[in-house]
C-alpha cells in the first residue's frame, strides 16, 4: 500500500497506482478507502473498469441501489456492454445468478479480455449473493481463459484461494467437533 501511495504522490495523473491500491484495499475489506481510490480514478479518466470495481464494492456491502447506479453510469460509457444489463437484471432479481452465468457461458464474445472481465465480475456478484458454488465456477472460468496475465485472472485466482481456505477451515472445524 505504501508503494502505491508513494507512486500516487509522485505522479497524481498516473492511473495504475489508483487501480492497484484500490483493488488491494478492496481485498483487505477496507472498502471506504478503496472507494476513494477508485472514485479518483473515475474522476481522472472516466474509467469504465473503475466503475465496475466500485460496483463490486457496493454489491459486497449490500447496497444494491448504489451498485445499480454505478452500472448505469458504466453503461453510458460502454453502451453496448451486454454484461452490465445482465448484472442489473440480477440486482433487480429479474434473473437468477445461474441464468446470468449460463447466458455469459453461451455468449460468443470476440475478446478473451472481455470474457475474463465478465467472468470475474459475475463471480463477485455471486459471492455477494452468497452463492459460493457459482462464484467458484465463474472464477474458475475466468482463470481458464487464455489470458492468465490479466488483472481479473489474477484476482480470480486469489478469490479461488480464499474460497478453498474457507472450505478447509470449515472441514477442520467439523473434524474437531
C-alpha positions as CSV (number, residue, x, y, z in Angstrom):
1,X,0.0,0.0,0.0
2,X,2.9,2.3,0.9
3,X,4.5,1.9,-2.6
4,X,1.2,2.7,-4.4
5,X,0.7,5.7,-2.1
6,X,4.2,7.0,-3.0
7,X,3.6,6.4,-6.7
8,X,0.4,8.4,-6.5
9,X,2.2,11.2,-4.7
10,X,4.9,11.4,-7.3
11,X,2.5,11.4,-10.3
12,X,-1.1,12.0,-9.4
13,X,-2.2,11.6,-13.1
14,X,-0.8,8.0,-13.4
15,X,-3.7,5.6,-13.1
16,X,-2.0,2.3,-12.2
17,X,-1.4,3.0,-8.5
18,X,-5.1,4.0,-8.1
19,X,-6.3,0.7,-9.6
20,X,-3.8,-1.4,-7.7
21,X,-4.1,0.2,-4.3
22,X,-7.9,0.3,-4.7
23,X,-8.0,-3.4,-5.5
24,X,-5.7,-4.3,-2.7
25,X,-7.8,-2.3,-0.2
26,X,-10.9,-3.9,-1.5
27,X,-9.5,-7.4,-1.0
28,X,-8.4,-6.4,2.5
29,X,-12.0,-5.3,3.2
30,X,-11.1,-1.7,3.5
31,X,-14.0,-0.6,1.2
32,X,-14.2,3.1,2.1
33,X,-10.5,3.6,1.3
34,X,-10.8,1.5,-1.9
35,X,-13.8,3.6,-3.0
36,X,-11.7,6.8,-2.6
37,X,-9.0,5.5,-4.9
38,X,-11.5,4.2,-7.5
39,X,-13.5,7.4,-7.5
40,X,-10.4,9.4,-8.1
41,X,-9.6,7.1,-11.0
42,X,-13.1,7.7,-12.4
43,X,-12.6,11.5,-11.9
44,X,-9.3,11.4,-13.7
45,X,-10.1,9.0,-16.6
46,X,-13.8,8.4,-16.7
47,X,-12.7,4.8,-16.4
48,X,-15.5,2.2,-17.0
49,X,-13.4,-0.5,-15.3
50,X,-13.2,1.6,-12.1
51,X,-16.9,1.9,-12.2
52,X,-17.2,-1.8,-12.3
53,X,-14.9,-2.2,-9.3
54,X,-16.9,0.4,-7.4
55,X,-20.0,-1.6,-8.2
56,X,-18.3,-4.7,-6.8
57,X,-17.7,-2.9,-3.5
58,X,-21.3,-1.8,-3.3
59,X,-22.6,-5.3,-4.0
60,X,-20.3,-6.7,-1.3
61,X,-21.7,-4.1,1.1
62,X,-25.2,-5.0,0.2
63,X,-26.0,-1.6,-1.4
64,X,-28.0,-2.8,-4.5
65,X,-29.3,0.6,-5.4
66,X,-25.8,2.2,-5.4
67,X,-24.5,-0.7,-7.4
68,X,-27.2,-0.3,-10.0
69,X,-26.5,3.4,-10.3
70,X,-22.8,2.7,-10.9
71,X,-23.6,0.1,-13.6
72,X,-25.9,2.6,-15.3
73,X,-23.1,5.1,-15.3
74,X,-20.8,2.4,-16.8
75,X,-23.5,1.7,-19.5
76,X,-23.3,5.3,-20.6
77,X,-19.5,4.8,-21.1
78,X,-19.9,1.4,-22.8
79,X,-23.5,1.4,-24.2
80,X,-23.1,-2.0,-26.0
81,X,-22.0,-3.9,-22.9
82,X,-24.5,-6.8,-22.6
83,X,-22.9,-8.0,-19.3
84,X,-23.9,-4.8,-17.5
85,X,-27.6,-5.4,-18.4
86,X,-27.3,-8.9,-17.1
87,X,-25.9,-7.7,-13.8
88,X,-28.6,-5.1,-13.4
89,X,-31.2,-7.9,-14.1
90,X,-29.5,-9.9,-11.3
91,X,-29.6,-6.9,-8.9
92,X,-33.2,-6.4,-9.6
93,X,-33.9,-10.1,-9.2
94,X,-35.4,-10.4,-12.7
95,X,-33.0,-13.3,-13.4
96,X,-31.0,-15.6,-11.1
97,X,-27.2,-15.7,-10.9
98,X,-27.4,-19.1,-12.5
99,X,-29.3,-17.7,-15.5
100,X,-26.8,-14.9,-16.0
101,X,-23.8,-17.2,-15.8
102,X,-25.4,-19.6,-18.3
103,X,-26.0,-16.7,-20.6
104,X,-22.4,-15.5,-20.3
105,X,-21.1,-19.0,-20.9
106,X,-23.1,-19.3,-24.1
107,X,-22.1,-15.8,-25.3
108,X,-19.7,-15.6,-28.2
109,X,-17.6,-12.6,-27.2
110,X,-14.8,-11.8,-29.6
111,X,-12.4,-10.7,-26.9
112,X,-10.8,-13.0,-24.4
113,X,-10.1,-9.9,-22.3
114,X,-13.8,-9.1,-22.1
115,X,-14.7,-12.7,-21.2
116,X,-12.1,-12.6,-18.4
117,X,-13.5,-9.4,-17.0
118,X,-17.1,-10.7,-17.3
119,X,-16.4,-14.0,-15.5
120,X,-14.5,-12.2,-12.7
121,X,-17.4,-9.7,-12.1
122,X,-20.0,-12.4,-12.4
123,X,-18.1,-14.3,-9.7
124,X,-18.1,-11.2,-7.5
125,X,-21.8,-10.8,-7.9
126,X,-22.3,-14.5,-6.9
127,X,-20.2,-14.1,-3.9
128,X,-22.2,-11.0,-2.8
129,X,-25.4,-13.1,-3.2
130,X,-23.9,-15.9,-1.0
131,X,-23.7,-18.3,-4.0
132,X,-20.1,-19.5,-3.4
133,X,-20.7,-22.6,-5.7
134,X,-21.5,-20.3,-8.6
135,X,-18.7,-17.9,-7.7
136,X,-16.2,-20.7,-7.7
137,X,-17.5,-21.7,-11.2
138,X,-17.2,-18.1,-12.5
139,X,-13.7,-17.6,-11.0
140,X,-12.6,-21.0,-12.5
141,X,-13.9,-20.0,-15.9
142,X,-12.0,-16.7,-15.6
143,X,-8.7,-18.4,-14.8
144,X,-9.2,-21.0,-17.5
145,X,-9.2,-18.4,-20.3
146,X,-6.1,-17.8,-22.3
147,X,-5.3,-14.5,-20.6
148,X,-3.6,-15.6,-17.3
149,X,-1.7,-12.3,-17.0
150,X,-4.8,-10.1,-16.8
151,X,-5.7,-8.4,-13.5
152,X,-9.1,-10.1,-13.4
153,X,-7.5,-13.6,-13.8
154,X,-5.0,-12.8,-11.0
155,X,-7.8,-11.6,-8.8
156,X,-10.0,-14.6,-9.6
157,X,-7.1,-16.9,-8.6
158,X,-6.9,-15.1,-5.3
159,X,-10.7,-15.5,-4.8
160,X,-10.4,-19.2,-5.5
161,X,-7.6,-19.5,-2.9
162,X,-9.8,-17.7,-0.4
163,X,-12.8,-19.9,-1.1
164,X,-10.5,-23.0,-0.8
165,X,-9.2,-21.8,2.5
166,X,-12.7,-21.2,3.8
167,X,-13.7,-24.8,2.8
168,X,-10.6,-26.1,4.6
169,X,-11.3,-24.1,7.8
170,X,-14.9,-25.5,7.8
171,X,-13.6,-29.1,7.3
172,X,-11.1,-28.6,10.1
173,X,-13.7,-27.2,12.4
174,X,-16.1,-30.0,11.6
175,X,-13.4,-32.6,12.2
176,X,-12.8,-31.3,15.7
177,X,-16.4,-31.3,16.7
